[in-house]
Amino acid sequence: MRPKATATVAALGLVSALALTACGSGAGNADRVVYWDTSNPSESSVFAEIARECGRTGGYEVAVEAVSFDQALNNYKTAAQGGQGPDVLRADVGWVAQLARAGLIQDLSGTPLGTDTGDFLAGPLESTKYEGRSYGVPQVTDTLALFYNKRKLDEAGVAPPKSWEELRDVAPKLGGDKAFFINNDEYYALPFLYTYGGDMVDAQARTIEVNSPESVRGLQMAKDLLDAGAARTALDQPNSYGNMKAAFTSGEVAMVVDGPWAAAEYLESPEFADPANLGIAQVPGSATPSPVGGHDYVIRQGSDASEAATKFVECMSSTPNQIAVAERLGLLPTRRSAYDSPAVTGNRMVAAFKPMVDSAHSRAWIPEGAELLDPLQTAFADILAGREDTRTTLDGTAKLYKDTVVPDYAKR
């Protein structure tokens, strides 16, 4: 999962993706793999280099097309429904079940991609399943962590807080609301939701949990931090992530919650010119307060380059290439064998995030998973802005889930 792009970037991504849809695969070239890469600009050149090398050594052509992450899902569905679009998509882990149910990606269960899976970490591998069958191959995995300005915490004489209550209590030593920035995007609501045992839904019990007492308590804690002057946020939601990054890289705030993809940009700022000043710790809260994130490779149903696409995914997800990605980008491999490499274990970001990934909170890998997030985003922003009390807001979200997203789930 990545934060949403700004409106300008999203618009450019939409134009680009629509153009690619018109001229992308579907032309019947079995030796040309069109790959939609949804990684961010700081990562895309590395993935493109590896992708082209896979094609060169594998005897097929690879066309790498960069597509804005926040536009990719809708553009892929539109293209694939018309028999167009990429042969291989880098999909968010939350998209796979939806695309599988819609018949827009290949069932890989009877192929080596679906059977030779023993080396993959259990959490990422679970995201590739739908109704017991395999529809993807794990690319990278991630979760959220607490990034902190070590110098500021040291000067204040405080340690990285292990609970939200502790964060609230130490905030005065860090300048009150300069202690922590809450990004009001939906993915960043999940650690608060999970802290006291809440969730969006329980897929096994088929119940709606977003307005459970535990969920209400979690999101209320985020509001309590603001009310106590222990944190700040941005009320203009489309710019929330950018505002959070700016506040942290300028030294205006001491702590934020973010993922491993953000580390490279943080380290480019003067505040973290000394990499040792960028601290990383478990998100405050329960033992498993952060969600499983990451991306999977999926192959389009009906691709004329299916054989070459299979070879491409095998190559991109191989242990050597996962090691290369970890070494160069600090992203976490999904293969156990990759962690045998000193190049992986010696990478600071990987070493910091791996224990958190191992204990990350499992998500509901259901087709409606992505649709659950937009209502949560609206609710989280409304709660933080004080537009309505937390219980009433989440009751409304639960009703929306029941009416439009998971009508066959029972309300709490």
Secondary structure, 3 states (H helix, E strand, C coil): CCCCCCHHHHHHHHHHHHHHHHHCECCCCCCEEEEEECCCHHHHHHHHHHHHHHHHHHCCEEEEEECCHHHHHHHHHHHHHCCCECCEEEEECCCHHHHHHCCCECCCCCCHHHHCCCCECHHHHHCCEECCEECCEEEEEECCEEEEEHHHHHHHCCCCCCCHHHHHHHHHHHCHHHCEEECCCHHHHHHHHHHCCCCCEECCCCEECCCCHHHHHHHHHHHHHHHCCCCEECCCHHHHHHHHHHHHHCCCCCEEEECHHHHHHHHCCHHHCCHHHEEEECCCCCCCCCECEEEEEEEECCCCCHHHHHHHHHHHCCHHHHHHHHHHHCCEECEHHHHHCHHHHCCHHHHHHHHHHHCCECCCCCCCHHHHHHHHHHHHHHHHHCCCCHHHHHHHHHHHHHHHHCCCCEEC
